């Protein structure tokens, strides 16, 4: 058997929207057999730094003591530190930030801070900036000076929310994300999505997701793109921040547990063959995939032992329809089907694995998957 015949993504066409690390991503996909359509959603030099504007903002930060500092991106922090070093004021900037309470959005911003000897007080496991705000919600911020390092998109609404809590907020725009110089490849990708000729599209940043949806609106095919993502084309995101950019449009996404490029490609490698040969079910707004003994919920693998696996497979045969306890008891593996209590325990384990809202109890009748 040849190597080509065994590659998991043979026959699949995957769209890539990244501008950075694109060669690495395309290489990972092609080595797995995928054909790749590349259409950068953003500029090939997306993180444009306006030196004059950044210097003015930095001087304003250093003019008064900082009570709290919010770091949002690793690339932004590194660019800011590099600029401050060129200007000869890096030590001043580090001292100003270091005297403050530091919160960081995720591991990349944490890494950039720690390389300069700065330590964060707190960072959310989710890597979502909304969770940073939730961490501060209800806290009295009256008179506290907060400096927010802005990523490529505006955080003016974040600043407004903090000001409503009484904070004195300064936003530092380190860089702005620029759109692709030539939109032609993006328009072609939108056509391919709308016509459902792509199997999946990968996204490595929230601005890229926003750019694609914006371009779809310009071409008049946004509704078709949303419908395609909801049914046949898998919107694959590198992490929760990128995935959140699609919530406005009602686009379902999948993402790996760890926000890493290789993990995202691995998820595509698992997801697409499973969709082609397995059973895909829309359950309570989540995508449940069953392929043999493999279960994926919104792209994340779920592990079940024999009894709960048998129960889930029985419920999945006809989602939305009630399966009696006796029918589920009969479906349990030999040796485990000793009483209806065994069914109840198996259902409890299914709920623990996939969420309580996905499996509904129908009093005196049995259980069902909540379809749709």
C-alpha positions in Angstrom: 0.0 0.0 0.0 1.4 3.4 -1.0 1.8 6.3 1.4 -0.7 8.3 -0.7 -3.4 5.6 -0.3 -3.2 5.8 3.5 -3.3 9.5 4.0 -6.4 10.5 6.0 -7.3 13.7 4.0 -7.1 12.2 0.5 -10.0 13.6 -1.5 -10.7 16.5 0.8 -10.4 20.2 -0.3 -9.5 22.5 2.6 -9.5 26.3 2.5 -6.9 28.2 4.4 -7.4 31.9 5.4 -4.1 32.5 7.3 -1.6 35.1 6.3 1.0 34.1 9.0 2.7 30.7 9.2 0.7 29.7 6.1 3.5 27.5 4.6 3.6 25.5 7.8 -0.2 25.0 7.8 -0.5 24.1 4.1 2.4 21.7 4.5 0.7 20.0 7.4 -2.5 19.6 5.5 -0.9 18.5 2.2 1.2 15.8 4.0 -2.1 14.4 5.2 -3.4 14.2 1.6 -5.6 17.4 1.5 -5.8 19.7 -1.5 -5.5 23.3 -0.3 -7.2 26.5 -1.5 -5.4 29.5 0.0 -7.0 32.9 0.3 -5.4 35.2 2.8 -8.1 37.1 4.7 -5.6 39.6 6.0 -2.5 41.4 4.7 0.6 39.3 4.4 2.1 41.9 6.7 -1.0 42.2 8.9 0.3 43.7 12.1 1.0 47.3 11.0 2.7 49.4 13.8 2.3 53.2 13.6 5.4 54.3 15.4 4.4 57.9 15.9 1.0 56.9 17.4 2.5 54.1 19.5 5.2 56.5 20.9 2.6 59.1 21.9 0.5 56.4 23.6 3.6 55.0 25.4 4.5 58.5 26.7 1.0 58.9 27.9 1.2 55.6 29.8 4.5 56.6 31.4 3.2 60.0 32.5 1.1 58.6 35.4 1.3 55.5 37.6 -0.5 52.4 36.2 -2.8 50.6 38.6 -3.7 47.6 36.4 -2.4 46.4 33.0 -4.3 44.1 30.7 -2.2 42.3 28.1 -4.1 40.8 25.2 -1.7 39.4 22.6 1.8 38.0 22.5 2.7 39.6 19.2 1.4 42.9 20.4 3.4 42.9 23.6 6.6 41.8 21.7 6.1 44.6 19.1 5.6 47.2 21.9 8.7 46.1 23.8 10.8 46.1 20.6 9.6 49.6 19.8 10.3 50.8 23.4 13.8 49.3 23.1 14.4 51.3 19.8 13.4 54.5 21.6 15.6 53.8 24.6 12.7 53.6 27.1 12.2 49.9 27.5 13.3 50.0 31.2 10.9 52.8 31.9 8.0 50.9 30.2 8.8 47.7 32.1 9.0 49.5 35.4 5.6 51.2 34.7 3.9 48.0 33.8 5.7 46.0 36.5 4.4 48.2 39.3 0.8 47.4 38.2 -1.5 44.5 38.7 -1.1 42.5 35.5 -3.8 40.4 33.9 -3.1 38.5 30.7 -5.6 37.1 28.2 -3.7 33.9 27.3 -0.4 32.0 27.2 1.2 33.9 24.4 0.8 37.3 26.1 2.0 35.6 29.4 5.1 34.4 27.6 5.9 37.8 26.1 5.6 39.4 29.6 7.7 36.7 31.3 10.5 37.1 28.8 10.8 40.6 30.0 10.7 39.6 33.7 7.1 40.6 34.3 4.6 38.3 36.0 0.9 38.2 35.6 -1.4 38.0 38.6 -4.1 36.1 36.7 -5.0 34.8 33.3 -8.1 32.8 32.2 -7.8 29.2 31.2 -10.2 29.9 28.3 -7.9 32.5 26.6 -11.1 34.6 26.1 -10.9 38.3 26.9 -14.5 38.2 27.9 -13.4 36.1 30.9 -10.9 38.8 31.9 -13.9 41.2 32.0 -15.9 38.7 33.9 -13.1 38.4 36.4 -13.3 42.1 37.0 -17.1 42.4 36.9 -18.5 43.5 40.3 -15.2 44.8 41.5 -15.0 48.4 42.5 -12.6 50.0 40.0 -13.3 53.6 41.0 -10.3 55.8 40.3 -8.1 52.8 39.2 -6.0 53.6 36.2 -6.1 50.7 33.8 -4.0 50.4 30.7 -5.3 48.0 28.0 -3.0 46.7 25.3 -5.2 46.6 22.3 -4.9 43.8 19.7 -5.5 44.3 16.0 -9.2 45.1 16.5 -10.7 47.9 18.5 -11.3 47.3 22.2 -13.2 50.5 22.7 -16.3 48.6 24.0 -14.0 47.0 26.6 -12.7 50.3 27.7 -16.3 51.6 27.9 -17.3 48.7 30.1 -14.4 49.3 32.5 -15.2 53.0 32.7 -18.7 52.1 33.7 -17.2 50.4 36.7 -15.4 53.7 37.6 -12.0 53.0 36.0 -9.7 55.5 34.3 -8.9 53.6 31.1 -6.2 54.2 28.5 -6.1 52.0 25.4 -2.7 51.4 23.7 -3.0 50.5 20.0 0.2 48.6 19.2 -0.8 47.5 15.7 -3.7 47.4 13.4 -4.7 44.4 11.3 -4.9 45.3 7.6 -7.0 43.5 5.0 -5.6 41.5 2.1 -4.0 43.6 -0.6 -5.8 41.6 -3.3 -9.3 40.4 -2.4 -9.7 38.2 -5.5 -8.6 34.9 -3.8 -11.0 35.6 -0.9 -13.9 36.2 -3.3 -13.1 32.9 -5.0 -13.1 31.1 -1.6 -16.4 32.6 -0.8 -17.8 31.2 -4.0 -16.3 27.8 -3.2 -17.9 27.8 0.3 -21.3 29.0 -0.9 -21.3 26.3 -3.6 -20.2 23.7 -0.9 -17.1 22.7 -2.9 -14.8 23.0 0.2 -14.9 20.4 2.9 -13.4 22.7 5.6 -12.0 26.2 6.1 -9.4 27.0 8.7 -9.2 30.3 10.7 -6.3 31.3 12.9 -7.6 34.7 14.1 -10.8 36.5 14.8 -10.0 39.3 12.3 -9.7 36.7 9.6 -13.1 35.3 10.4 -14.6 38.8 10.4 -12.9 39.6 7.1 -14.3 36.6 5.4 -17.8 37.3 6.6 -17.4 40.9 5.6 -16.3 39.9 2.1 -19.2 37.5 1.9 -21.5 40.4 2.6 -19.9 42.5 -0.1 -20.5 39.7 -2.7 -24.1 39.2 -1.6 -23.4 35.6 -0.7 -23.3 35.8 3.1 -26.5 33.9 3.6 -25.3 31.1 1.4 -21.9 31.0 3.2 -23.7 30.8 6.6 -26.0 28.0 5.3 -23.0 26.1 3.9 -21.1 26.3 7.2 -24.2 25.1 9.0 -24.5 22.0 6.9 -21.6 20.9 4.8 -18.4 23.1 5.2 -16.6 22.8 8.5 -15.5 26.1 10.0 -12.3 25.1 11.9 -10.9 27.6 14.4 -7.6 27.6 16.2 -9.1 28.6 19.5 -12.1 30.1 21.4 -11.4 33.7 20.5 -11.4 32.9 16.8 -14.5 30.7 17.2 -16.3 33.5 19.1 -16.1 35.7 16.0 -18.6 33.4 14.2 -21.2 33.5 17.0 -22.8 36.7 15.6 -23.6 34.8 12.3 -24.8 31.6 13.9 -22.0 29.6 12.3 -21.1 26.4 14.1 -17.3 25.9 14.6 -15.0 23.2 15.8 -11.7 23.9 17.6 -9.0 21.9 19.4 -8.7 21.8 23.2 -5.3 23.5 22.9 -5.0 26.6 20.7 -2.2 25.4 18.5 -1.8 25.2 14.7 -0.8 21.5 14.8 -3.7 20.6 17.0 -6.1 22.4 14.6 -4.8 20.4 11.7 -5.0 17.2 13.7 -8.7 18.0 14.4 -9.3 18.5 10.6 -7.6 15.1 10.0 -10.0 13.5 12.5 -13.2 15.4 11.7 -13.5 15.2 7.9 -13.2 11.4 7.5 -15.6 11.0 10.5 -18.1 13.2 8.8 -17.8 11.3 5.5 -18.3 7.9 7.0 -19.9 8.5 10.4 -23.2 9.7 11.7 -23.5 13.5 12.3 -26.4 14.7 14.5 -27.4 18.2 15.5 -28.2 17.8 19.2 -29.4 20.8 21.3 -27.3 23.2 19.2 -24.2 20.9 19.3 -22.7 18.7 16.6 -22.4 15.1 17.7 -20.4 12.7 15.4 -20.4 9.0 15.9 -18.0 6.9 13.9 -17.6 3.4 15.1 -16.3 3.7 18.7 -15.2 7.3 18.2 -17.4 10.2 19.4 -16.8 13.8 18.7 -18.9 16.6 20.3 -18.3 20.0 18.6 -15.0 18.5 17.3 -13.8 17.4 20.8 -13.3 13.7 21.4 -15.5 12.1 24.0 -14.5 8.9 25.7 -17.2 6.5 27.0 -17.0 3.0 28.4 -19.1 0.2 26.9 -22.4 0.7 28.6 -22.8 4.5 28.1 -21.5 4.0 24.6 -24.3 1.5 23.8 -26.9 3.9 25.3 -25.7 6.8 23.3 -25.6 4.8 20.0 -29.2 3.6 20.7 -30.4 7.1 21.3 -28.6 8.4 18.2 -30.4 6.0 15.9 -33.5 8.2 15.9 -32.7 11.6 17.6 -35.6 13.3 19.2 -37.6 10.1 19.6 -38.0 8.4 22.9 -36.2 5.1 23.6 -37.6 3.1 26.5 -35.6 1.8 29.4 -36.3 -1.7 28.3 -34.9 -1.0 24.8 -31.8 0.6 26.3 -31.5 -2.3 28.7 -31.5 -4.7 25.8 -28.8 -2.7 24.0 -26.4 -2.9 26.9 -23.4 -5.3 26.5 -23.9 -8.8 27.8 -23.2 -9.0 31.6 -24.1 -5.3 32.1 -27.8 -5.6 31.4 -28.9 -6.7 34.9 -31.5 -4.1 35.8 -32.9 -0.7 34.8 -30.6 0.8 37.3 -27.8 -0.1 34.9 -29.5 2.0 32.3 -29.8 4.9 34.7 -26.1 4.7 35.5 -25.2 4.5 31.8 -27.4 7.5 31.0 -25.8 9.4 33.9 -22.3 8.7 32.5 -23.4 9.8 29.0 -24.7 13.1 30.5 -21.5 13.6 32.4 -19.5 13.2 29.2 -21.7 15.2 26.7 -23.7 17.5 29.0 -27.0 17.2 30.8 -29.0 19.1 28.3 -28.3 16.8 25.4 -30.1 13.7 26.9 -33.7 14.4 28.1 -35.7 12.2 30.5 -39.3 11.6 29.3 -41.2 10.7 32.5 -42.5 7.1 32.5 -41.4 6.6 28.9 -37.6 6.7 28.7 -34.9 8.9 27.2 -34.2 10.8 24.0 -31.5 13.0 22.4 -32.6 16.6 22.1 -32.5 17.0 18.4 -32.0 20.3 16.6 
